[in-house]
Amino acid sequence: MKDHTSPGIACAATAAPRILHAIPSIALRHGGPSQSVAGLLGAQNRIAPGRIALICGQDPAEPDLNVSRRWVARYLSQRFWCPAPSALPVMRGAIGDADIVHVHSYWNGFAATMIALAQRAGKPVVLSPRGCLQHAAIAQSSARAKAVFARLGGHRQLARLSGCHFQTEAEAHASLGVGDRPRVIVDNGVALPRPEPSHTALRARVFADTPDAVNLLFLGRIAAIKGIDLQLRALQHLRNRGVPAILHLVGPDGGDLNRLRALAGDLGLADRLKVHGPVYGDGKFDWMRAADAVLLTSEFENNSNAALEVMAAGGVLVATSGCIANRAVAAGAATCVARDAGALVDALARTGTDGQRSAARAYVRNNHNWSDRASRMLAFYETLL
């Protein structure tokens, strides 16, 4: 197995291969994957202008995109992102214009069709599974449908990939079905938001209705995998200790909001749970920096983009094990504890200093710039031609 993990510099733009990135949707409501793909595309297009294209569905709320060409795929259904018949000639045309096809995600009709069409056309295919080939992720939803799909052809398709892009070594080792395909390990980058007002000034504005409370924040898709139950349990501990804490949920409902509201009621916390809906663009960084702490307690994470954004904003991040890289914790950029409500509460008592906020921004500035990651991916593509 070839492992291309060392940094590389892409060729001059005139010699760079034409890369087609494919993802079912890049809508902001899908969270980290959309931001991650947009960041990678933009950085690659700055290094190799005119050589980076994208095919995906179209949505009114998308991250800023910097690509040389955008192809629009249409779907019969967004349940499994099944392409409409009219999308097939568009997909073939996009593939024909590319030297390499880089597909992001799997277990959906769009990704499987793109890989099949590209392999039939003799184009090298790179897959970024973004965690979805790990057993824990497979088991989260539609596990039986995925097993049937794998038996019908998914295993053969994965075995014929030209290369794989994983975001961590752990993901590479835990991903199923890709065998000894050439691989590259490139984690997420993040762009530093504009210089922010002070935490105190932002807090007074964002949390004007709860100025005397400890304002805790979850920002992301409200789904069972995010482990927000644990945050409510921590909120219960804080109430029992006499701490006037509020948990603010900011993000689209991923199917778990009603259950969480019911749980909050059962725990006597209905008045301490505030639901604000999604916030996109620069506004989300205001929430992250204004909060007294941002909580990340997912049952499963794969190189969390949300964690990077919190640190980039200068937010106080308190995460549970598996949600944050050890080196970020070692740098003083975040706090990591066991998946336990009491441990979360104890950590909250130790965090929130200006030093941690500064360390967080310095950490992402020094370790997670997009330019380096884009160069490494472009160099990996070259090895596959």
Short mmCIF file of the C-alpha atoms (twelve columns), coordinates in Angstrom:
data_MODEL
# 
_entry.id   MODEL 
# 
loop_
_atom_site.group_PDB 
_atom_site.id 
_atom_site.type_symbol 
_atom_site.label_atom_id 
_atom_site.label_alt_id 
_atom_site.label_comp_id 
_atom_site.label_asym_id 
_atom_site.label_seq_id 
_atom_site.Cartn_x 
_atom_site.Cartn_y 
_atom_site.Cartn_z 
_atom_site.pdbx_PDB_model_num 
ATOM 1   C CA . MET A 1   0.000   0.000  0.000   1 
ATOM 2   C CA . LYS A 2   1.368   3.380  -0.981  1 
ATOM 3   C CA . ASP A 3   0.988   6.039  1.675   1 
ATOM 4   C CA . HIS A 4   1.533   9.623  0.528   1 
ATOM 5   C CA . THR A 5   1.565   11.615 3.763   1 
ATOM 6   C CA . SER A 6   4.478   13.988 3.280   1 
ATOM 7   C CA . PRO A 7   3.823   17.553 2.121   1 
ATOM 8   C CA . GLY A 8   4.123   18.236 -1.574  1 
ATOM 9   C CA . ILE A 9   3.951   21.220 -3.850  1 
ATOM 10  C CA . ALA A 10  1.711   21.102 -6.876  1 
ATOM 11  C CA . CYS A 11  3.001   21.686 -10.361 1 
ATOM 12  C CA . ALA A 12  2.536   24.992 -12.070 1 
ATOM 13  C CA . ALA A 13  -1.066  25.671 -13.037 1 
ATOM 14  C CA . THR A 14  -0.399  24.999 -16.730 1 
ATOM 15  C CA . ALA A 15  0.762   21.464 -15.944 1 
ATOM 16  C CA . ALA A 16  -1.659  20.604 -13.182 1 
ATOM 17  C CA . PRO A 17  -4.269  17.930 -13.931 1 
ATOM 18  C CA . ARG A 18  -7.900  18.911 -14.273 1 
ATOM 19  C CA . ILE A 19  -9.676  17.844 -11.084 1 
ATOM 20  C CA . LEU A 20  -13.421 17.276 -10.835 1 
ATOM 21  C CA . HIS A 21  -14.737 17.232 -7.280  1 
ATOM 22  C CA . ALA A 22  -18.072 15.471 -6.811  1 
ATOM 23  C CA . ILE A 23  -20.340 15.651 -3.766  1 
ATOM 24  C CA . PRO A 24  -24.131 15.155 -3.641  1 
ATOM 25  C CA . SER A 25  -24.728 18.585 -2.104  1 
ATOM 26  C CA . ILE A 26  -22.550 21.327 -0.705  1 
ATOM 27  C CA . ALA A 27  -25.430 23.025 1.128   1 
ATOM 28  C CA . LEU A 28  -24.519 24.673 4.410   1 
ATOM 29  C CA . ARG A 29  -27.149 22.640 6.271   1 
ATOM 30  C CA . HIS A 30  -24.933 19.568 5.842   1 
ATOM 31  C CA . GLY A 31  -22.348 21.128 8.136   1 
ATOM 32  C CA . GLY A 32  -18.670 20.206 8.226   1 
ATOM 33  C CA . PRO A 33  -18.338 18.229 4.979   1 
ATOM 34  C CA . SER A 34  -19.652 21.156 2.921   1 
ATOM 35  C CA . GLN A 35  -17.276 23.621 4.578   1 
ATOM 36  C CA . SER A 36  -14.370 21.194 4.236   1 
ATOM 37  C CA . VAL A 37  -14.920 20.545 0.523   1 
ATOM 38  C CA . ALA A 38  -15.401 24.255 -0.181  1 
ATOM 39  C CA . GLY A 39  -12.172 25.085 1.639   1 
ATOM 40  C CA . LEU A 40  -10.203 22.444 -0.249  1 
ATOM 41  C CA . LEU A 41  -11.588 23.520 -3.634  1 
ATOM 42  C CA . GLY A 42  -10.838 27.171 -3.017  1 
ATOM 43  C CA . ALA A 43  -7.257  26.499 -1.938  1 
ATOM 44  C CA . GLN A 44  -6.632  24.173 -4.887  1 
ATOM 45  C CA . ASN A 45  -8.019  26.719 -7.337  1 
ATOM 46  C CA . ARG A 46  -5.701  29.389 -5.959  1 
ATOM 47  C CA . ILE A 47  -2.728  27.084 -6.575  1 
ATOM 48  C CA . ALA A 48  -3.927  25.710 -9.939  1 
ATOM 49  C CA . PRO A 49  -6.390  28.297 -11.307 1 
ATOM 50  C CA . GLY A 50  -8.719  27.083 -14.021 1 
ATOM 51  C CA . ARG A 51  -8.118  23.397 -13.241 1 
ATOM 52  C CA . ILE A 52  -10.609 22.760 -10.426 1 
ATOM 53  C CA . ALA A 53  -14.271 21.957 -11.152 1 
ATOM 54  C CA . LEU A 54  -17.237 20.860 -9.042  1 
ATOM 55  C CA . ILE A 55  -20.364 18.818 -9.691  1 
ATOM 56  C CA . CYS A 56  -23.106 18.669 -7.048  1 
ATOM 57  C CA . GLY A 57  -26.712 19.578 -6.427  1 
ATOM 58  C CA . GLN A 58  -27.672 23.230 -6.149  1 
ATOM 59  C CA . ASP A 59  -28.960 24.870 -2.985  1 
ATOM 60  C CA . PRO A 60  -29.734 28.505 -2.133  1 
ATOM 61  C CA . ALA A 61  -27.555 28.350 1.007   1 
ATOM 62  C CA . GLU A 62  -24.036 27.256 0.094   1 
ATOM 63  C CA . PRO A 63  -20.530 28.261 1.244   1 
ATOM 64  C CA . ASP A 64  -18.558 30.641 -0.946  1 
ATOM 65  C CA . LEU A 65  -17.148 28.641 -3.841  1 
ATOM 66  C CA . ASN A 66  -13.986 29.335 -5.825  1 
ATOM 67  C CA . VAL A 67  -13.885 26.924 -8.773  1 
ATOM 68  C CA . SER A 68  -13.256 27.183 -12.492 1 
ATOM 69  C CA . ARG A 69  -16.513 25.453 -13.442 1 
ATOM 70  C CA . ARG A 70  -19.670 24.329 -11.664 1 
ATOM 71  C CA . TRP A 71  -21.808 21.458 -12.955 1 
ATOM 72  C CA . VAL A 72  -25.287 20.982 -11.471 1 
ATOM 73  C CA . ALA A 73  -26.653 17.502 -10.739 1 
ATOM 74  C CA . ARG A 74  -30.384 16.949 -10.321 1 
ATOM 75  C CA . TYR A 75  -32.017 14.214 -8.281  1 
ATOM 76  C CA . LEU A 76  -35.088 12.029 -8.238  1 
ATOM 77  C CA . SER A 77  -34.850 11.988 -4.457  1 
ATOM 78  C CA . GLN A 78  -32.551 13.438 -1.829  1 
ATOM 79  C CA . ARG A 79  -33.192 10.457 0.464   1 
ATOM 80  C CA . PHE A 80  -30.310 8.548  -1.109  1 
ATOM 81  C CA . TRP A 81  -29.306 11.254 -3.630  1 
ATOM 82  C CA . CYS A 82  -30.528 9.250  -6.625  1 
ATOM 83  C CA . PRO A 83  -29.594 11.125 -9.831  1 
ATOM 84  C CA . ALA A 84  -32.392 12.016 -12.233 1 
ATOM 85  C CA . PRO A 85  -32.055 10.629 -15.790 1 
ATOM 86  C CA . SER A 86  -31.317 14.173 -16.980 1 
ATOM 87  C CA . ALA A 87  -28.282 14.253 -14.669 1 
ATOM 88  C CA . LEU A 88  -26.478 11.368 -16.373 1 
ATOM 89  C CA . PRO A 89  -25.292 13.300 -19.480 1 
ATOM 90  C CA . VAL A 90  -24.207 16.149 -17.189 1 
ATOM 91  C CA . MET A 91  -22.205 13.718 -15.064 1 
ATOM 92  C CA . ARG A 92  -20.624 12.137 -18.150 1 
ATOM 93  C CA . GLY A 93  -19.745 15.569 -19.536 1 
ATOM 94  C CA . ALA A 94  -18.133 16.672 -16.292 1 
ATOM 95  C CA . ILE A 95  -16.122 13.443 -16.121 1 
ATOM 96  C CA . GLY A 96  -15.038 13.799 -19.735 1 
ATOM 97  C CA . ASP A 97  -13.634 17.252 -18.945 1 
ATOM 98  C CA . ALA A 98  -11.503 15.959 -16.066 1 
ATOM 99  C CA . ASP A 99  -8.226  14.088 -15.683 1 
ATOM 100 C CA . ILE A 100 -9.082  12.875 -12.150 1 
ATOM 101 C CA . VAL A 101 -12.429 12.547 -10.399 1 
ATOM 102 C CA . HIS A 102 -12.426 13.142 -6.632  1 
ATOM 103 C CA . VAL A 103 -15.632 11.888 -5.003  1 
ATOM 104 C CA . HIS A 104 -16.573 13.002 -1.479  1 
ATOM 105 C CA . SER A 105 -18.843 10.670 0.559   1 
ATOM 106 C CA . TYR A 106 -20.224 7.230  -0.239  1 
ATOM 107 C CA . TRP A 107 -23.394 5.165  0.386   1 
ATOM 108 C CA . ASN A 108 -25.539 7.306  -1.899  1 
ATOM 109 C CA . GLY A 109 -26.695 7.064  -5.485  1 
ATOM 110 C CA . PHE A 110 -24.773 10.097 -6.697  1 
ATOM 111 C CA . ALA A 111 -21.365 8.995  -5.394  1 
ATOM 112 C CA . ALA A 112 -21.797 5.418  -6.609  1 
ATOM 113 C CA . THR A 113 -22.932 6.587  -10.048 1 
ATOM 114 C CA . MET A 114 -20.067 9.075  -10.372 1 
ATOM 115 C CA . ILE A 115 -17.529 6.396  -9.483  1 
ATOM 116 C CA . ALA A 116 -19.085 3.901  -11.898 1 
ATOM 117 C CA . LEU A 117 -19.171 6.388  -14.791 1 
ATOM 118 C CA . ALA A 118 -15.617 7.582  -14.129 1 
ATOM 119 C CA . GLN A 119 -14.239 4.042  -13.910 1 
ATOM 120 C CA . ARG A 120 -16.054 3.119  -17.123 1 
ATOM 121 C CA . ALA A 121 -14.490 6.179  -18.786 1 
ATOM 122 C CA . GLY A 122 -11.022 5.103  -17.624 1 
ATOM 123 C CA . LYS A 123 -10.545 8.115  -15.332 1 
ATOM 124 C CA . PRO A 124 -8.664  7.743  -12.020 1 
ATOM 125 C CA . VAL A 125 -11.028 8.030  -9.061  1 
ATOM 126 C CA . VAL A 126 -10.077 9.287  -5.584  1 
ATOM 127 C CA . LEU A 127 -12.575 8.736  -2.786  1 
ATOM 128 C CA . SER A 128 -12.832 10.844 0.370   1 
ATOM 129 C CA . PRO A 129 -15.201 8.746  2.481   1 
ATOM 130 C CA . ARG A 130 -15.196 11.363 5.243   1 
ATOM 131 C CA . GLY A 131 -15.706 8.751  7.905   1 
ATOM 132 C CA . CYS A 132 -18.589 6.904  6.262   1 
ATOM 133 C CA . LEU A 133 -16.651 3.652  5.678   1 
ATOM 134 C CA . GLN A 134 -16.033 3.163  9.391   1 
ATOM 135 C CA . HIS A 135 -18.189 0.600  11.165  1 
ATOM 136 C CA . ALA A 136 -19.504 3.100  13.712  1 
ATOM 137 C CA . ALA A 137 -20.718 5.425  10.962  1 
ATOM 138 C CA . ILE A 138 -22.195 2.615  8.860   1 
ATOM 139 C CA . ALA A 139 -24.229 1.453  11.851  1 
ATOM 140 C CA . GLN A 140 -25.674 4.926  12.486  1 
ATOM 141 C CA . SER A 141 -28.255 4.829  9.690   1 
ATOM 142 C CA . SER A 142 -29.582 2.530  6.936   1 
ATOM 143 C CA . ALA A 143 -27.118 -0.210 7.887   1 
ATOM 144 C CA . ARG A 144 -29.115 -2.929 6.120   1 
ATOM 145 C CA . ALA A 145 -29.430 -0.909 2.917   1 
ATOM 146 C CA . LYS A 146 -25.686 -0.295 2.946   1 
ATOM 147 C CA . ALA A 147 -24.994 -4.012 3.413   1 
ATOM 148 C CA . VAL A 148 -27.206 -4.863 0.434   1 
ATOM 149 C CA . PHE A 149 -25.553 -2.187 -1.696  1 
ATOM 150 C CA . ALA A 150 -22.098 -3.460 -0.758  1 
ATOM 151 C CA . ARG A 151 -22.999 -7.001 -1.807  1 
ATOM 152 C CA . LEU A 152 -24.551 -5.836 -5.081  1 
ATOM 153 C CA . GLY A 153 -21.440 -4.032 -6.243  1 
ATOM 154 C CA . GLY A 154 -20.142 -1.625 -3.662  1 
ATOM 155 C CA . HIS A 155 -17.296 -3.905 -2.581  1 
ATOM 156 C CA . ARG A 156 -16.120 -4.314 -6.182  1 
ATOM 157 C CA . GLN A 157 -16.364 -0.584 -6.817  1 
ATOM 158 C CA . LEU A 158 -14.314 0.305  -3.747  1 
ATOM 159 C CA . ALA A 159 -11.670 -2.296 -4.611  1 
ATOM 160 C CA . ARG A 160 -11.120 -0.588 -7.989  1 
ATOM 161 C CA . LEU A 161 -10.529 2.911  -6.631  1 
ATOM 162 C CA . SER A 162 -7.337  4.608  -7.826  1 
ATOM 163 C CA . GLY A 163 -6.724  6.172  -4.427  1 
ATOM 164 C CA . CYS A 164 -8.249  7.218  -1.117  1 
ATOM 165 C CA . HIS A 165 -8.069  10.418 0.862   1 
ATOM 166 C CA . PHE A 166 -8.484  9.962  4.608   1 
ATOM 167 C CA . GLN A 167 -8.520  12.737 7.167   1 
ATOM 168 C CA . THR A 168 -6.786  10.825 9.962   1 
ATOM 169 C CA . GLU A 169 -4.693  7.700  10.373  1 
ATOM 170 C CA . ALA A 170 -7.469  6.281  12.539  1 
ATOM 171 C CA . GLU A 171 -9.965  6.703  9.698   1 
ATOM 172 C CA . ALA A 172 -7.592  5.005  7.264   1 
ATOM 173 C CA . HIS A 173 -7.161  1.990  9.539   1 
ATOM 174 C CA . ALA A 174 -10.870 1.701  10.344  1 
ATOM 175 C CA . SER A 175 -12.288 2.161  6.836   1 
ATOM 176 C CA . LEU A 176 -13.782 -0.966 5.324   1 
ATOM 177 C CA . GLY A 177 -13.516 -2.232 1.765   1 
ATOM 178 C CA . VAL A 178 -10.659 -0.174 0.328   1 
ATOM 179 C CA . GLY A 179 -7.887  -2.734 0.862   1 
ATOM 180 C CA . ASP A 180 -4.423  -1.619 -0.153  1 
ATOM 181 C CA . ARG A 181 -5.433  1.278  -2.402  1 
ATOM 182 C CA . PRO A 182 -2.906  4.157  -2.535  1 
ATOM 183 C CA . ARG A 183 -3.822  6.660  0.123   1 
ATOM 184 C CA . VAL A 184 -3.057  10.104 1.444   1 
ATOM 185 C CA . ILE A 185 -3.730  11.431 4.933   1 
ATOM 186 C CA . VAL A 186 -4.781  15.086 4.822   1 
ATOM 187 C CA . ASP A 187 -6.845  16.560 7.634   1 
ATOM 188 C CA . ASN A 188 -9.131  19.580 7.491   1 
ATOM 189 C CA . GLY A 189 -7.948  23.126 7.146   1 
ATOM 190 C CA . VAL A 190 -9.810  26.183 8.339   1 
ATOM 191 C CA . ALA A 191 -9.728  29.858 7.471   1 
ATOM 192 C CA . LEU A 192 -9.342  32.319 10.337  1 
ATOM 193 C CA . PRO A 193 -12.390 34.587 10.513  1 
ATOM 194 C CA . ARG A 194 -11.981 38.340 10.518  1 
ATOM 195 C CA . PRO A 195 -10.609 39.888 13.719  1 
ATOM 196 C CA . GLU A 196 -13.423 39.725 16.251  1 
ATOM 197 C CA . PRO A 197 -14.575 42.177 18.883  1 
ATOM 198 C CA . SER A 198 -13.678 41.158 22.407  1 
ATOM 199 C CA . HIS A 199 -15.450 38.217 24.001  1 
ATOM 200 C CA . THR A 200 -17.047 40.579 26.503  1 
ATOM 201 C CA . ALA A 201 -18.521 42.849 23.821  1 
ATOM 202 C CA . LEU A 202 -19.771 39.939 21.727  1 
ATOM 203 C CA . ARG A 203 -21.240 38.199 24.750  1 
ATOM 204 C CA . ALA A 204 -23.202 41.296 25.695  1 
ATOM 205 C CA . ARG A 205 -24.693 41.440 22.182  1 
ATOM 206 C CA . VAL A 206 -25.270 37.753 21.368  1 
ATOM 207 C CA . PHE A 207 -26.562 36.781 24.808  1 
ATOM 208 C CA . ALA A 208 -28.382 39.996 25.662  1 
ATOM 209 C CA . ASP A 209 -31.384 38.008 26.940  1 
ATOM 210 C CA . THR A 210 -29.324 35.849 29.313  1 
ATOM 211 C CA . PRO A 211 -26.477 38.098 30.500  1 
ATOM 212 C CA . ASP A 212 -26.268 36.635 33.996  1 
ATOM 213 C CA . ALA A 213 -26.232 32.980 32.919  1 
ATOM 214 C CA . VAL A 214 -23.373 30.699 31.967  1 
ATOM 215 C CA . ASN A 215 -24.102 30.504 28.246  1 
ATOM 216 C CA . LEU A 216 -23.170 27.110 26.782  1 
ATOM 217 C CA . LEU A 217 -23.370 26.524 23.041  1 
ATOM 218 C CA . PHE A 218 -23.886 23.626 20.701  1 
ATOM 219 C CA . LEU A 219 -23.532 24.724 17.078  1 
ATOM 220 C CA . GLY A 220 -24.174 22.176 14.345  1 
ATOM 221 C CA . ARG A 221 -26.727 19.735 12.995  1 
ATOM 222 C CA . ILE A 222 -29.061 18.638 15.792  1 
ATOM 223 C CA . ALA A 223 -28.839 14.869 15.363  1 
ATOM 224 C CA . ALA A 224 -28.610 11.863 17.679  1 
ATOM 225 C CA . ILE A 225 -24.975 11.187 16.722  1 
ATOM 226 C CA . LYS A 226 -23.998 14.573 18.190  1 
ATOM 227 C CA . GLY A 227 -24.579 13.333 21.737  1 
ATOM 228 C CA . ILE A 228 -26.499 16.392 22.905  1 
ATOM 229 C CA . ASP A 229 -28.165 14.223 25.584  1 
ATOM 230 C CA . LEU A 230 -24.870 14.387 27.445  1 
ATOM 231 C CA . GLN A 231 -24.923 18.170 27.347  1 
ATOM 232 C CA . LEU A 232 -28.398 18.187 28.878  1 
ATOM 233 C CA . ARG A 233 -27.178 15.855 31.628  1 
ATOM 234 C CA . ALA A 234 -24.309 18.267 32.311  1 
ATOM 235 C CA . LEU A 235 -26.815 21.120 32.416  1 
ATOM 236 C CA . GLN A 236 -28.735 19.151 35.052  1 
ATOM 237 C CA . HIS A 237 -25.561 18.792 37.136  1 
ATOM 238 C CA . LEU A 238 -24.956 22.530 36.891  1 
ATOM 239 C CA . ARG A 239 -28.506 23.300 38.010  1 
ATOM 240 C CA . ASN A 240 -28.096 20.968 40.983  1 
ATOM 241 C CA . ARG A 241 -24.927 22.885 41.930  1 
ATOM 242 C CA . GLY A 242 -26.784 26.178 41.782  1 
ATOM 243 C CA . VAL A 243 -25.108 27.358 38.541  1 
ATOM 244 C CA . PRO A 244 -27.510 29.377 36.336  1 
ATOM 245 C CA . ALA A 245 -26.479 27.810 33.013  1 
ATOM 246 C CA . ILE A 246 -28.319 27.900 29.679  1 
ATOM 247 C CA . LEU A 247 -27.707 25.516 26.753  1 
ATOM 248 C CA . HIS A 248 -28.177 27.191 23.365  1 
ATOM 249 C CA . LEU A 249 -28.725 24.956 20.326  1 
ATOM 250 C CA . VAL A 250 -27.796 26.682 17.069  1 
ATOM 251 C CA . GLY A 251 -28.219 24.663 13.899  1 
ATOM 252 C CA . PRO A 252 -30.665 22.839 11.633  1 
ATOM 253 C CA . ASP A 253 -32.771 20.021 13.015  1 
ATOM 254 C CA . GLY A 254 -31.277 16.706 11.938  1 
ATOM 255 C CA . GLY A 255 -34.224 14.759 13.328  1 
ATOM 256 C CA . ASP A 256 -33.438 14.857 17.049  1 
ATOM 257 C CA . LEU A 257 -34.823 18.192 18.230  1 
ATOM 258 C CA . ASN A 258 -38.235 17.025 19.447  1 
ATOM 259 C CA . ARG A 259 -36.676 14.189 21.440  1 
ATOM 260 C CA . LEU A 260 -34.195 16.587 23.053  1 
ATOM 261 C CA . ARG A 261 -36.965 19.014 23.975  1 
ATOM 262 C CA . ALA A 262 -38.871 16.160 25.596  1 
ATOM 263 C CA . LEU A 263 -35.747 15.068 27.481  1 
ATOM 264 C CA . ALA A 264 -35.159 18.618 28.688  1 
ATOM 265 C CA . GLY A 265 -38.723 18.668 30.000  1 
ATOM 266 C CA . ASP A 266 -38.258 15.339 31.786  1 
ATOM 267 C CA . LEU A 267 -35.095 16.672 33.440  1 
ATOM 268 C CA . GLY A 268 -36.795 19.899 34.518  1 
ATOM 269 C CA . LEU A 269 -34.651 21.918 32.129  1 
ATOM 270 C CA . ALA A 270 -37.234 23.202 29.663  1 
ATOM 271 C CA . ASP A 271 -36.502 26.814 30.612  1 
ATOM 272 C CA . ARG A 272 -32.746 26.269 30.322  1 
ATOM 273 C CA . LEU A 273 -32.723 24.992 26.738  1 
ATOM 274 C CA . LYS A 274 -32.851 27.657 24.025  1 
ATOM 275 C CA . VAL A 275 -33.254 26.696 20.347  1 
ATOM 276 C CA . HIS A 276 -32.225 29.318 17.801  1 
ATOM 277 C CA . GLY A 277 -32.236 27.587 14.412  1 
ATOM 278 C CA . PRO A 278 -29.323 27.583 11.957  1 
ATOM 279 C CA . VAL A 279 -26.811 30.411 11.662  1 
ATOM 280 C CA . TYR A 280 -24.484 30.424 8.642   1 
ATOM 281 C CA . GLY A 281 -21.678 32.633 7.404   1 
ATOM 282 C CA . ASP A 282 -19.640 34.860 9.684   1 
ATOM 283 C CA . GLY A 283 -22.474 35.049 12.199  1 
ATOM 284 C CA . LYS A 284 -21.678 31.595 13.531  1 
ATOM 285 C CA . PHE A 285 -18.197 32.759 14.599  1 
ATOM 286 C CA . ASP A 286 -19.816 35.469 16.731  1 
ATOM 287 C CA . TRP A 287 -21.780 32.788 18.570  1 
ATOM 288 C CA . MET A 288 -18.683 30.645 19.056  1 
ATOM 289 C CA . ARG A 289 -16.593 33.461 20.475  1 
ATOM 290 C CA . ALA A 290 -19.401 34.936 22.564  1 
ATOM 291 C CA . ALA A 291 -20.272 31.681 24.351  1 
ATOM 292 C CA . ASP A 292 -18.763 30.944 27.739  1 
ATOM 293 C CA . ALA A 293 -18.026 27.486 26.353  1 
ATOM 294 C CA . VAL A 294 -18.802 25.518 23.189  1 
ATOM 295 C CA . LEU A 295 -19.594 21.845 23.757  1 
ATOM 296 C CA . LEU A 296 -18.718 19.013 21.361  1 
ATOM 297 C CA . THR A 297 -19.873 15.626 22.652  1 
ATOM 298 C CA . SER A 298 -20.482 13.526 19.529  1 
ATOM 299 C CA . GLU A 299 -20.716 9.767  19.730  1 
ATOM 300 C CA . PHE A 300 -18.666 9.671  16.515  1 
ATOM 301 C CA . GLU A 301 -16.524 12.332 14.845  1 
ATOM 302 C CA . ASN A 302 -14.085 12.170 11.972  1 
ATOM 303 C CA . ASN A 303 -11.704 15.143 12.080  1 
ATOM 304 C CA . SER A 304 -14.364 17.582 13.237  1 
ATOM 305 C CA . ASN A 305 -14.625 20.725 11.155  1 
ATOM 306 C CA . ALA A 306 -16.755 22.323 13.866  1 
ATOM 307 C CA . ALA A 307 -13.918 21.948 16.375  1 
ATOM 308 C CA . LEU A 308 -11.542 23.781 14.049  1 
ATOM 309 C CA . GLU A 309 -14.043 26.576 13.485  1 
ATOM 310 C CA . VAL A 310 -14.555 27.058 17.223  1 
ATOM 311 C CA . MET A 311 -10.805 27.346 17.763  1 
ATOM 312 C CA . ALA A 312 -10.424 29.638 14.738  1 
ATOM 313 C CA . ALA A 313 -13.042 31.935 16.252  1 
ATOM 314 C CA . GLY A 314 -11.160 32.018 19.546  1 
ATOM 315 C CA . GLY A 315 -13.926 30.090 21.274  1 
ATOM 316 C CA . VAL A 316 -13.595 28.013 24.433  1 
ATOM 317 C CA . LEU A 317 -13.994 24.421 23.263  1 
ATOM 318 C CA . VAL A 318 -14.811 21.638 25.709  1 
ATOM 319 C CA . ALA A 319 -14.971 18.298 23.919  1 
ATOM 320 C CA . THR A 320 -15.301 14.666 24.863  1 
ATOM 321 C CA . SER A 321 -12.865 11.946 23.852  1 
ATOM 322 C CA . GLY A 322 -12.773 11.202 20.146  1 
ATOM 323 C CA . CYS A 323 -13.974 14.664 19.137  1 
ATOM 324 C CA . ILE A 324 -10.732 16.637 19.176  1 
ATOM 325 C CA . ALA A 325 -7.131  15.969 18.172  1 
ATOM 326 C CA . ASN A 326 -4.707  15.321 21.032  1 
ATOM 327 C CA . ARG A 327 -2.270  17.895 19.694  1 
ATOM 328 C CA . ALA A 328 -4.906  20.649 19.992  1 
ATOM 329 C CA . VAL A 329 -5.373  19.757 23.651  1 
ATOM 330 C CA . ALA A 330 -1.596  19.644 24.195  1 
ATOM 331 C CA . ALA A 331 -1.336  23.138 22.690  1 
ATOM 332 C CA . GLY A 332 -3.855  24.490 25.189  1 
ATOM 333 C CA . ALA A 333 -6.315  25.216 22.370  1 
ATOM 334 C CA . ALA A 334 -9.127  23.007 23.706  1 
ATOM 335 C CA . THR A 335 -10.135 20.838 26.645  1 
ATOM 336 C CA . CYS A 336 -10.935 17.142 26.285  1 
ATOM 337 C CA . VAL A 337 -12.638 14.947 28.898  1 
ATOM 338 C CA . ALA A 338 -14.299 11.544 29.121  1 
ATOM 339 C CA . ARG A 339 -17.853 11.149 27.815  1 
ATOM 340 C CA . ASP A 340 -19.368 11.833 31.205  1 
ATOM 341 C CA . ALA A 341 -21.650 14.659 32.328  1 
ATOM 342 C CA . GLY A 342 -19.761 15.157 35.593  1 
ATOM 343 C CA . ALA A 343 -16.430 15.381 33.762  1 
ATOM 344 C CA . LEU A 344 -17.908 18.021 31.453  1 
ATOM 345 C CA . VAL A 345 -19.065 20.103 34.407  1 
ATOM 346 C CA . ASP A 346 -15.697 19.851 36.136  1 
ATOM 347 C CA . ALA A 347 -13.947 20.930 32.914  1 
ATOM 348 C CA . LEU A 348 -16.226 23.955 32.560  1 
ATOM 349 C CA . ALA A 349 -15.004 25.210 35.928  1 
ATOM 350 C CA . ARG A 350 -11.413 25.222 34.635  1 
ATOM 351 C CA . THR A 351 -11.874 26.852 31.224  1 
ATOM 352 C CA . GLY A 352 -12.698 30.205 29.712  1 
ATOM 353 C CA . THR A 353 -9.486  32.213 30.018  1 
ATOM 354 C CA . ASP A 354 -8.296  34.719 27.435  1 
ATOM 355 C CA . GLY A 355 -5.141  32.614 27.217  1 
ATOM 356 C CA . GLN A 356 -7.085  29.628 25.919  1 
ATOM 357 C CA . ARG A 357 -8.869  31.791 23.359  1 
ATOM 358 C CA . SER A 358 -5.555  33.121 22.053  1 
ATOM 359 C CA . ALA A 359 -3.975  29.657 22.077  1 
ATOM 360 C CA . ALA A 360 -6.891  28.299 20.041  1 
ATOM 361 C CA . ARG A 361 -6.482  30.845 17.249  1 
ATOM 362 C CA . ALA A 362 -2.710  30.407 17.230  1 
ATOM 363 C CA . TYR A 363 -3.092  26.631 17.016  1 
ATOM 364 C CA . VAL A 364 -5.256  26.667 13.890  1 
ATOM 365 C CA . ARG A 365 -3.159  29.426 12.312  1 
ATOM 366 C CA . ASN A 366 -0.007  27.334 12.714  1 
ATOM 367 C CA . ASN A 367 -1.410  23.886 12.018  1 
ATOM 368 C CA . HIS A 368 -4.489  24.014 9.790   1 
ATOM 369 C CA . ASN A 369 -3.969  26.336 6.832   1 
ATOM 370 C CA . TRP A 370 -5.687  25.225 3.631   1 
ATOM 371 C CA . SER A 371 -2.801  26.022 1.273   1 
ATOM 372 C CA . ASP A 372 -0.594  23.228 2.603   1 
ATOM 373 C CA . ARG A 373 -3.426  20.705 2.446   1 
ATOM 374 C CA . ALA A 374 -4.369  21.657 -1.094  1 
ATOM 375 C CA . SER A 375 -0.748  21.277 -2.226  1 
ATOM 376 C CA . ARG A 376 -0.518  17.827 -0.700  1 
ATOM 377 C CA . MET A 377 -3.724  16.704 -2.415  1 
ATOM 378 C CA . LEU A 378 -2.579  18.051 -5.781  1 
ATOM 379 C CA . ALA A 379 0.718   16.209 -5.393  1 
ATOM 380 C CA . PHE A 380 -1.171  12.991 -4.589  1 
ATOM 381 C CA . TYR A 381 -3.262  13.324 -7.743  1 
ATOM 382 C CA . GLU A 382 -0.078  13.509 -9.795  1 
ATOM 383 C CA . THR A 383 1.055   10.114 -8.491  1 
ATOM 384 C CA . LEU A 384 -2.105  8.507  -9.874  1 
ATOM 385 C CA . LEU A 385 -1.659  9.621  -13.492 1 
# 
